[in-house]
Amino acid sequence: MRIEPVRQLPLPETIQRQIKAAIVAGELAPGQMLRQEELAQRLGASRAPLREALSRLEAEGLVVLLPRRGYAVIALDGDEIAELFDLRIALEERMARLAVQRRTDADVDRLREISRAMRALSPQTNPDIVAQWYDHNTQFHAALVEPAQLRHFTRLYNTVRDNLEPYVRVEMQLTGGFEQAQEEHEQIIAAFAARDADLLGGLVSEHARHTKERLLAGLATQVERH
């Protein structure tokens, strides 16, 4: 994890983005303690901007301040994961229904381009390719709702998505649901291209529910094994 210079951003925001990216990607695992001295060394930053960055991440719900222990990556239980998925479903369906009314041909082409890139990958075993697939998946869902141009919805949607993303990545590793996700993406693109808002809304909701169900089932199985 390295800071990439972004001249127009204050240092605390740059650090915040770097840590956030590491959490979303699963490099910093749910429940992991964030030792400030270690982080400061890794990031090449002083403690003051790091503390400000961690405070911002706490406000986003990505880290939690534990009494007498310091900051840790937030760890969600099954009920919290289910609640966030239900919120994501409501937001994404609403945004997709409006996006399909406002979309351009370029928006359809963008989804198809991302989907082709995902199909070209075989993410079952190679960790680097798995990471690429996840990145494309995030881009796909962002491109789907972006034409809606709902600023406040988008801000809330991004927060919910970022909180769920580490668990979505765990779900794929637990269940190997890549092929099902890809097939559902193709159905979503077809409805998006056809401007069928009702069909699209249903497909988007179903797609997220399938991910939610696979994840919760996978986590339950993992708990039983331990």
C-alpha positions in Angstrom: 0.0 0.0 0.0 1.7 3.2 -1.2 0.6 6.8 -1.4 0.3 8.0 -5.0 0.8 11.7 -5.1 -2.4 13.6 -5.9 -1.4 17.3 -5.8 -4.9 18.7 -5.6 -5.9 16.6 -2.5 -4.9 17.3 1.1 -2.6 14.6 2.6 -5.3 13.3 5.0 -7.7 12.7 2.1 -4.9 11.0 0.1 -4.2 8.7 3.0 -7.9 8.1 3.5 -8.3 7.0 -0.1 -5.3 4.6 0.1 -6.5 2.9 3.3 -10.0 2.8 1.9 -8.8 1.1 -1.2 -6.9 -1.5 0.9 -10.0 -2.2 2.9 -12.3 -2.6 -0.1 -9.8 -4.8 -1.8 -9.5 -7.0 1.3 -5.8 -6.2 1.8 -6.9 -5.0 5.3 -9.3 -7.7 6.5 -12.5 -7.2 8.5 -11.6 -7.0 12.2 -7.9 -6.3 11.6 -6.4 -3.8 14.0 -4.9 -0.7 12.4 -1.6 0.0 14.2 -1.1 3.7 13.6 2.7 3.6 14.0 2.9 0.7 11.5 0.5 2.4 9.1 2.4 5.7 9.3 5.7 3.9 8.4 4.1 2.0 5.5 2.5 5.2 4.2 5.4 7.5 4.8 3.1 9.9 6.7 3.1 11.5 10.1 0.6 10.5 12.8 -1.6 13.7 12.5 -2.9 13.3 9.0 -3.2 9.6 9.6 -5.4 10.1 12.6 -7.6 12.5 10.5 -7.8 10.0 7.7 -8.9 7.3 10.2 -11.5 9.6 11.7 -13.0 10.1 8.3 -13.0 6.4 7.6 -14.8 5.9 10.9 -17.5 8.4 9.7 -17.9 6.3 6.5 -18.4 3.2 8.6 -15.3 1.4 7.3 -13.3 1.4 10.6 -14.3 1.5 14.2 -12.5 3.0 17.2 -12.2 0.4 20.0 -11.7 1.7 23.6 -8.0 1.5 24.7 -7.2 -0.5 21.6 -7.3 1.9 18.7 -8.8 1.6 15.2 -9.8 -1.6 13.5 -11.4 -2.5 10.2 -15.2 -2.8 10.7 -16.3 -6.4 10.9 -20.0 -7.0 10.1 -22.1 -9.9 11.3 -24.6 -11.8 9.1 -27.6 -9.6 10.1 -25.6 -6.4 9.3 -24.5 -7.8 5.9 -28.1 -8.7 5.1 -29.3 -5.3 6.1 -26.7 -3.5 3.9 -27.6 -5.8 1.0 -31.3 -4.9 1.3 -30.4 -1.2 1.3 -28.1 -1.7 -1.7 -30.9 -3.6 -3.5 -33.4 -0.7 -2.9 -30.9 1.9 -4.0 -29.6 0.1 -7.1 -33.0 -0.9 -8.4 -34.3 2.7 -8.1 -31.2 4.1 -9.7 -31.2 1.5 -12.5 -34.8 2.2 -13.4 -34.0 5.9 -13.9 -30.7 5.3 -15.5 -32.3 3.2 -18.3 -34.5 6.1 -19.2 -31.6 8.5 -19.4 -28.9 6.2 -20.9 -27.2 6.8 -24.2 -25.9 4.3 -26.7 -22.4 5.0 -25.3 -23.6 3.9 -21.8 -24.7 0.5 -23.3 -21.4 0.2 -25.1 -19.6 0.8 -21.8 -21.4 -2.0 -20.1 -20.7 -4.4 -23.0 -17.0 -3.4 -22.9 -16.7 -4.1 -19.2 -18.6 -7.4 -19.6 -16.3 -8.5 -22.4 -13.3 -7.7 -20.3 -14.7 -9.8 -17.5 -15.5 -12.8 -19.7 -11.9 -12.7 -21.0 -10.7 -13.5 -17.5 -10.6 -16.9 -15.8 -10.7 -15.8 -12.1 -11.1 -19.2 -10.4 -7.5 -19.6 -9.2 -5.1 -16.8 -10.1 -5.3 -14.1 -7.3 -4.2 -11.3 -9.6 -6.9 -12.2 -12.2 -9.4 -12.5 -9.4 -8.6 -8.9 -8.3 -9.0 -7.7 -11.9 -12.4 -9.4 -12.1 -13.5 -7.7 -8.9 -12.4 -4.3 -10.2 -14.3 -4.8 -13.4 -17.4 -5.9 -11.4 -17.3 -2.7 -9.4 -16.9 -0.7 -12.7 -19.9 -2.6 -14.2 -22.3 -1.7 -11.3 -21.1 1.9 -11.2 -21.6 2.3 -15.0 -25.1 0.8 -14.7 -26.4 3.4 -12.3 -24.3 6.4 -13.3 -26.7 7.6 -16.1 -29.4 8.2 -13.4 -27.4 11.3 -12.3 -28.7 11.1 -8.7 -26.0 12.7 -6.7 -27.4 12.0 -3.2 -28.4 8.5 -4.1 -25.0 7.9 -5.6 -23.2 9.1 -2.4 -25.2 6.7 -0.2 -24.9 3.9 -2.7 -21.1 4.2 -2.9 -20.9 4.1 0.9 -23.1 0.9 1.1 -21.1 -0.7 -1.7 -17.8 0.1 -0.1 -19.0 -1.5 3.2 -20.1 -4.6 1.4 -17.3 -5.0 -1.2 -14.9 -6.9 1.0 -17.6 -9.4 1.8 -18.7 -9.7 -1.9 -15.1 -10.6 -2.7 -15.1 -13.2 0.1 -18.4 -14.6 -1.4 -16.8 -15.3 -4.7 -13.8 -17.0 -3.1 -16.2 -19.1 -0.9 -18.7 -20.0 -3.6 -17.0 -19.5 -7.0 -20.1 -17.6 -8.3 -18.3 -16.0 -11.2 -20.2 -17.8 -14.0 -23.7 -17.0 -12.5 -22.7 -13.4 -12.0 -21.6 -13.1 -15.6 -24.8 -14.6 -16.9 -26.8 -12.2 -14.9 -24.7 -9.3 -16.1 -25.6 -10.3 -19.7 -29.3 -10.3 -18.9 -29.0 -6.9 -17.2 -27.2 -5.5 -20.3 -30.0 -6.8 -22.6 -32.7 -5.1 -20.5 -30.6 -1.9 -20.3 -30.2 -1.8 -24.1 -33.9 -2.5 -24.6 -34.8 0.4 -22.2 -37.0 -2.1 -20.2 -37.1 -0.5 -16.8 -39.4 -3.0 -15.2 -37.3 -6.0 -16.4 -34.1 -4.2 -15.5 -35.2 -3.4 -12.0 -36.2 -7.0 -11.4 -32.9 -8.4 -12.7 -30.8 -5.9 -10.7 -32.6 -6.9 -7.5 -32.4 -10.6 -8.2 -28.7 -10.3 -9.0 -27.9 -8.7 -5.7 -30.2 -11.1 -3.8 -28.3 -14.1 -5.3 -25.0 -12.6 -4.1 -26.4 -12.0 -0.7 -27.8 -15.5 -0.4 -24.6 -17.1 -1.6 -22.5 -15.0 0.8 -24.6 -15.7 3.9 -24.8 -19.4 3.1 -21.0 -19.5 2.5 -20.3 -17.7 5.8 -22.7 -20.0 7.7 -20.9 -23.1 6.3 -17.5 -21.6 7.2 -18.7 -21.0 10.8 -20.0 -24.6 11.0 -16.6 -26.0 9.9 -14.9 -24.1 12.8 
